[in-house]
Every structure is written in structure tokens, then in C-alpha cells.
Amino acid sequence: MKTIEERAKEYEKKYYDGAASECRLAFIRGAQSERAELTRWRDPKEEQPENGVCVLIKVDDQLGNKTIYLGSREGTEYVTDGGLVFGTESDTNSEVIGWREIHE
């Protein structure tokens, strides 16, 4: 996969309009912003995915280990494809500390 800068140079060559450096900088900033949005972990205490929608689930256990699962939110709990169930409260052995959308 090419870097953002490499893709920016290709974009600049394709759409150059006399403002090369501004064009490249705008492409880079837009790509970096979109990457940050697509790869950020959302806090389940602040926002929730829709019920039944497949997401990545980041779980923290009582030993401080962080594990990522594939699953979905079902009501107030998160259920992995393997059948594990996690909540978002720290009074349990493991809690969901983040979730991320899956984009096609």
C-alpha cells in the first residue's frame, strides 16, 4: 500500500491546477483526517453502535490485558461471534473499553 504522501503526489499529477503544493497539502490533510476517523476506537460509555451491527470490540480484563473480538452490541451487552458476553461496567471481570466500525 502506498503512503499518503505517495498518493498525494499521484493526485497532484492527475489534478494539478497550478497550485501544486496547496493541492498536495490538502490531499494529505484530508487523507490523514479520514484515516484517523476510520481507525479510532469509540468509547462505549459515550457512543454505542447500533444493535446487531458487526463491529470490532476492544476488551480489557482484570489483569490489564486488552483483546480485540469480532461481535455486536445486543442491548446493554456486547456479544462476540464466539459467544462471549461483555458489559461496559468495570465491576465485571472484563469490560468493553472501545469499539470500531468495520468498513467495506
PyMOL CGO cylinders between C-alpha atoms (Angstrom):
from pymol import cmd
from pymol.cgo import CYLINDER

trace = [
    CYLINDER, 0.00, 0.00, 0.00, 1.31, 3.43, -0.89, 0.3, 1, 1, 1, 1, 1, 1,
    CYLINDER, 1.31, 3.43, -0.89, 1.88, 6.11, 1.71, 0.3, 1, 1, 1, 1, 1, 1,
    CYLINDER, 1.88, 6.11, 1.71, -0.39, 9.13, 1.93, 0.3, 1, 1, 1, 1, 1, 1,
    CYLINDER, -0.39, 9.13, 1.93, 2.42, 11.28, 0.56, 0.3, 1, 1, 1, 1, 1, 1,
    CYLINDER, 2.42, 11.28, 0.56, 2.92, 8.98, -2.47, 0.3, 1, 1, 1, 1, 1, 1,
    CYLINDER, 2.92, 8.98, -2.47, -0.80, 9.03, -3.17, 0.3, 1, 1, 1, 1, 1, 1,
    CYLINDER, -0.80, 9.03, -3.17, -0.81, 12.82, -2.79, 0.3, 1, 1, 1, 1, 1, 1,
    CYLINDER, -0.81, 12.82, -2.79, 1.89, 13.18, -5.46, 0.3, 1, 1, 1, 1, 1, 1,
    CYLINDER, 1.89, 13.18, -5.46, -0.13, 10.97, -7.83, 0.3, 1, 1, 1, 1, 1, 1,
    CYLINDER, -0.13, 10.97, -7.83, -3.26, 13.02, -7.10, 0.3, 1, 1, 1, 1, 1, 1,
    CYLINDER, -3.26, 13.02, -7.10, -1.32, 16.23, -7.68, 0.3, 1, 1, 1, 1, 1, 1,
    CYLINDER, -1.32, 16.23, -7.68, -0.05, 15.00, -11.07, 0.3, 1, 1, 1, 1, 1, 1,
    CYLINDER, -0.05, 15.00, -11.07, -3.55, 13.98, -12.11, 0.3, 1, 1, 1, 1, 1, 1,
    CYLINDER, -3.55, 13.98, -12.11, -5.37, 17.14, -10.97, 0.3, 1, 1, 1, 1, 1, 1,
    CYLINDER, -5.37, 17.14, -10.97, -2.60, 19.76, -10.97, 0.3, 1, 1, 1, 1, 1, 1,
    CYLINDER, -2.60, 19.76, -10.97, -4.10, 23.22, -11.45, 0.3, 1, 1, 1, 1, 1, 1,
    CYLINDER, -4.10, 23.22, -11.45, -1.10, 25.48, -10.90, 0.3, 1, 1, 1, 1, 1, 1,
    CYLINDER, -1.10, 25.48, -10.90, -1.21, 25.27, -7.10, 0.3, 1, 1, 1, 1, 1, 1,
    CYLINDER, -1.21, 25.27, -7.10, 0.78, 22.09, -6.65, 0.3, 1, 1, 1, 1, 1, 1,
    CYLINDER, 0.78, 22.09, -6.65, 1.91, 22.39, -3.05, 0.3, 1, 1, 1, 1, 1, 1,
    CYLINDER, 1.91, 22.39, -3.05, -1.53, 23.52, -1.85, 0.3, 1, 1, 1, 1, 1, 1,
    CYLINDER, -1.53, 23.52, -1.85, -3.16, 20.64, -3.73, 0.3, 1, 1, 1, 1, 1, 1,
    CYLINDER, -3.16, 20.64, -3.73, -0.77, 18.09, -2.22, 0.3, 1, 1, 1, 1, 1, 1,
    CYLINDER, -0.77, 18.09, -2.22, -1.15, 19.52, 1.29, 0.3, 1, 1, 1, 1, 1, 1,
    CYLINDER, -1.15, 19.52, 1.29, -4.96, 19.49, 1.05, 0.3, 1, 1, 1, 1, 1, 1,
    CYLINDER, -4.96, 19.49, 1.05, -4.92, 15.85, -0.11, 0.3, 1, 1, 1, 1, 1, 1,
    CYLINDER, -4.92, 15.85, -0.11, -2.57, 14.84, 2.72, 0.3, 1, 1, 1, 1, 1, 1,
    CYLINDER, -2.57, 14.84, 2.72, -4.62, 16.61, 5.39, 0.3, 1, 1, 1, 1, 1, 1,
    CYLINDER, -4.62, 16.61, 5.39, -7.86, 15.10, 4.10, 0.3, 1, 1, 1, 1, 1, 1,
    CYLINDER, -7.86, 15.10, 4.10, -6.39, 11.60, 3.95, 0.3, 1, 1, 1, 1, 1, 1,
    CYLINDER, -6.39, 11.60, 3.95, -4.90, 11.87, 7.44, 0.3, 1, 1, 1, 1, 1, 1,
    CYLINDER, -4.90, 11.87, 7.44, -8.20, 13.13, 8.85, 0.3, 1, 1, 1, 1, 1, 1,
    CYLINDER, -8.20, 13.13, 8.85, -10.17, 10.31, 7.23, 0.3, 1, 1, 1, 1, 1, 1,
    CYLINDER, -10.17, 10.31, 7.23, -7.68, 7.69, 8.42, 0.3, 1, 1, 1, 1, 1, 1,
    CYLINDER, -7.68, 7.69, 8.42, -7.89, 9.00, 11.98, 0.3, 1, 1, 1, 1, 1, 1,
    CYLINDER, -7.89, 9.00, 11.98, -11.69, 8.81, 11.89, 0.3, 1, 1, 1, 1, 1, 1,
    CYLINDER, -11.69, 8.81, 11.89, -11.80, 5.31, 10.39, 0.3, 1, 1, 1, 1, 1, 1,
    CYLINDER, -11.80, 5.31, 10.39, -9.28, 3.84, 12.82, 0.3, 1, 1, 1, 1, 1, 1,
    CYLINDER, -9.28, 3.84, 12.82, -10.32, 5.45, 16.10, 0.3, 1, 1, 1, 1, 1, 1,
    CYLINDER, -10.32, 5.45, 16.10, -11.73, 3.43, 18.98, 0.3, 1, 1, 1, 1, 1, 1,
    CYLINDER, -11.73, 3.43, 18.98, -15.07, 4.77, 20.17, 0.3, 1, 1, 1, 1, 1, 1,
    CYLINDER, -15.07, 4.77, 20.17, -15.81, 4.89, 23.90, 0.3, 1, 1, 1, 1, 1, 1,
    CYLINDER, -15.81, 4.89, 23.90, -18.89, 2.72, 24.56, 0.3, 1, 1, 1, 1, 1, 1,
    CYLINDER, -18.89, 2.72, 24.56, -19.80, 4.94, 27.51, 0.3, 1, 1, 1, 1, 1, 1,
    CYLINDER, -19.80, 4.94, 27.51, -20.09, 7.92, 25.16, 0.3, 1, 1, 1, 1, 1, 1,
    CYLINDER, -20.09, 7.92, 25.16, -21.48, 6.35, 21.98, 0.3, 1, 1, 1, 1, 1, 1,
    CYLINDER, -21.48, 6.35, 21.98, -22.86, 2.95, 21.04, 0.3, 1, 1, 1, 1, 1, 1,
    CYLINDER, -22.86, 2.95, 21.04, -23.05, 1.07, 17.75, 0.3, 1, 1, 1, 1, 1, 1,
    CYLINDER, -23.05, 1.07, 17.75, -26.49, 0.05, 16.54, 0.3, 1, 1, 1, 1, 1, 1,
    CYLINDER, -26.49, 0.05, 16.54, -27.80, -3.24, 17.90, 0.3, 1, 1, 1, 1, 1, 1,
    CYLINDER, -27.80, -3.24, 17.90, -26.85, -6.25, 15.80, 0.3, 1, 1, 1, 1, 1, 1,
    CYLINDER, -26.85, -6.25, 15.80, -24.26, -4.43, 13.69, 0.3, 1, 1, 1, 1, 1, 1,
    CYLINDER, -24.26, -4.43, 13.69, -20.92, -6.26, 13.42, 0.3, 1, 1, 1, 1, 1, 1,
    CYLINDER, -20.92, -6.26, 13.42, -18.06, -4.25, 14.97, 0.3, 1, 1, 1, 1, 1, 1,
    CYLINDER, -18.06, -4.25, 14.97, -14.61, -4.80, 16.45, 0.3, 1, 1, 1, 1, 1, 1,
    CYLINDER, -14.61, -4.80, 16.45, -14.79, -4.90, 20.25, 0.3, 1, 1, 1, 1, 1, 1,
    CYLINDER, -14.79, -4.90, 20.25, -11.81, -3.98, 22.45, 0.3, 1, 1, 1, 1, 1, 1,
    CYLINDER, -11.81, -3.98, 22.45, -11.99, -5.68, 25.86, 0.3, 1, 1, 1, 1, 1, 1,
    CYLINDER, -11.99, -5.68, 25.86, -9.88, -5.03, 28.97, 0.3, 1, 1, 1, 1, 1, 1,
    CYLINDER, -9.88, -5.03, 28.97, -9.70, -7.84, 31.55, 0.3, 1, 1, 1, 1, 1, 1,
    CYLINDER, -9.70, -7.84, 31.55, -8.95, -7.57, 35.26, 0.3, 1, 1, 1, 1, 1, 1,
    CYLINDER, -8.95, -7.57, 35.26, -5.25, -8.21, 34.61, 0.3, 1, 1, 1, 1, 1, 1,
    CYLINDER, -5.25, -8.21, 34.61, -4.99, -5.29, 32.20, 0.3, 1, 1, 1, 1, 1, 1,
    CYLINDER, -4.99, -5.29, 32.20, -4.86, -7.43, 29.06, 0.3, 1, 1, 1, 1, 1, 1,
    CYLINDER, -4.86, -7.43, 29.06, -6.54, -5.95, 26.03, 0.3, 1, 1, 1, 1, 1, 1,
    CYLINDER, -6.54, -5.95, 26.03, -8.10, -8.26, 23.44, 0.3, 1, 1, 1, 1, 1, 1,
    CYLINDER, -8.10, -8.26, 23.44, -9.98, -7.49, 20.25, 0.3, 1, 1, 1, 1, 1, 1,
    CYLINDER, -9.98, -7.49, 20.25, -13.03, -9.51, 19.21, 0.3, 1, 1, 1, 1, 1, 1,
    CYLINDER, -13.03, -9.51, 19.21, -15.50, -9.51, 16.35, 0.3, 1, 1, 1, 1, 1, 1,
    CYLINDER, -15.50, -9.51, 16.35, -19.05, -9.15, 17.59, 0.3, 1, 1, 1, 1, 1, 1,
    CYLINDER, -19.05, -9.15, 17.59, -22.03, -6.85, 18.06, 0.3, 1, 1, 1, 1, 1, 1,
    CYLINDER, -22.03, -6.85, 18.06, -23.94, -4.92, 20.69, 0.3, 1, 1, 1, 1, 1, 1,
    CYLINDER, -23.94, -4.92, 20.69, -27.08, -6.63, 21.90, 0.3, 1, 1, 1, 1, 1, 1,
    CYLINDER, -27.08, -6.63, 21.90, -28.94, -4.31, 24.25, 0.3, 1, 1, 1, 1, 1, 1,
    CYLINDER, -28.94, -4.31, 24.25, -26.58, -3.28, 27.02, 0.3, 1, 1, 1, 1, 1, 1,
    CYLINDER, -26.58, -3.28, 27.02, -24.05, -6.05, 26.35, 0.3, 1, 1, 1, 1, 1, 1,
    CYLINDER, -24.05, -6.05, 26.35, -21.59, -6.95, 23.63, 0.3, 1, 1, 1, 1, 1, 1,
    CYLINDER, -21.59, -6.95, 23.63, -21.59, -10.48, 22.23, 0.3, 1, 1, 1, 1, 1, 1,
    CYLINDER, -21.59, -10.48, 22.23, -18.65, -11.92, 20.27, 0.3, 1, 1, 1, 1, 1, 1,
    CYLINDER, -18.65, -11.92, 20.27, -19.03, -14.25, 17.31, 0.3, 1, 1, 1, 1, 1, 1,
    CYLINDER, -19.03, -14.25, 17.31, -17.70, -16.98, 19.65, 0.3, 1, 1, 1, 1, 1, 1,
    CYLINDER, -17.70, -16.98, 19.65, -20.50, -16.39, 22.16, 0.3, 1, 1, 1, 1, 1, 1,
    CYLINDER, -20.50, -16.39, 22.16, -18.57, -14.47, 24.83, 0.3, 1, 1, 1, 1, 1, 1,
    CYLINDER, -18.57, -14.47, 24.83, -20.61, -11.73, 26.53, 0.3, 1, 1, 1, 1, 1, 1,
    CYLINDER, -20.61, -11.73, 26.53, -19.11, -8.48, 27.86, 0.3, 1, 1, 1, 1, 1, 1,
    CYLINDER, -19.11, -8.48, 27.86, -20.52, -5.39, 29.51, 0.3, 1, 1, 1, 1, 1, 1,
    CYLINDER, -20.52, -5.39, 29.51, -19.25, -1.84, 29.74, 0.3, 1, 1, 1, 1, 1, 1,
    CYLINDER, -19.25, -1.84, 29.74, -19.06, -1.65, 33.53, 0.3, 1, 1, 1, 1, 1, 1,
    CYLINDER, -19.06, -1.65, 33.53, -15.78, -2.18, 35.39, 0.3, 1, 1, 1, 1, 1, 1,
    CYLINDER, -15.78, -2.18, 35.39, -17.41, -4.26, 38.16, 0.3, 1, 1, 1, 1, 1, 1,
    CYLINDER, -17.41, -4.26, 38.16, -17.19, -7.35, 35.94, 0.3, 1, 1, 1, 1, 1, 1,
    CYLINDER, -17.19, -7.35, 35.94, -14.08, -9.42, 35.19, 0.3, 1, 1, 1, 1, 1, 1,
    CYLINDER, -14.08, -9.42, 35.19, -13.79, -7.92, 31.70, 0.3, 1, 1, 1, 1, 1, 1,
    CYLINDER, -13.79, -7.92, 31.70, -15.25, -4.80, 30.18, 0.3, 1, 1, 1, 1, 1, 1,
    CYLINDER, -15.25, -4.80, 30.18, -15.62, -3.32, 26.72, 0.3, 1, 1, 1, 1, 1, 1,
    CYLINDER, -15.62, -3.32, 26.72, -13.42, -0.24, 26.54, 0.3, 1, 1, 1, 1, 1, 1,
    CYLINDER, -13.42, -0.24, 26.54, -13.82, 0.52, 22.84, 0.3, 1, 1, 1, 1, 1, 1,
    CYLINDER, -13.82, 0.52, 22.84, -15.47, -0.44, 19.59, 0.3, 1, 1, 1, 1, 1, 1,
    CYLINDER, -15.47, -0.44, 19.59, -14.69, 0.26, 15.96, 0.3, 1, 1, 1, 1, 1, 1,
    CYLINDER, -14.69, 0.26, 15.96, -16.82, 0.16, 12.86, 0.3, 1, 1, 1, 1, 1, 1,
    CYLINDER, -16.82, 0.16, 12.86, -15.96, -2.27, 10.08, 0.3, 1, 1, 1, 1, 1, 1,
    CYLINDER, -15.96, -2.27, 10.08, -15.90, -0.61, 6.67, 0.3, 1, 1, 1, 1, 1, 1,
    CYLINDER, -15.90, -0.61, 6.67, -16.16, -2.48, 3.41, 0.3, 1, 1, 1, 1, 1, 1,
]
cmd.load_cgo(trace, "trace")
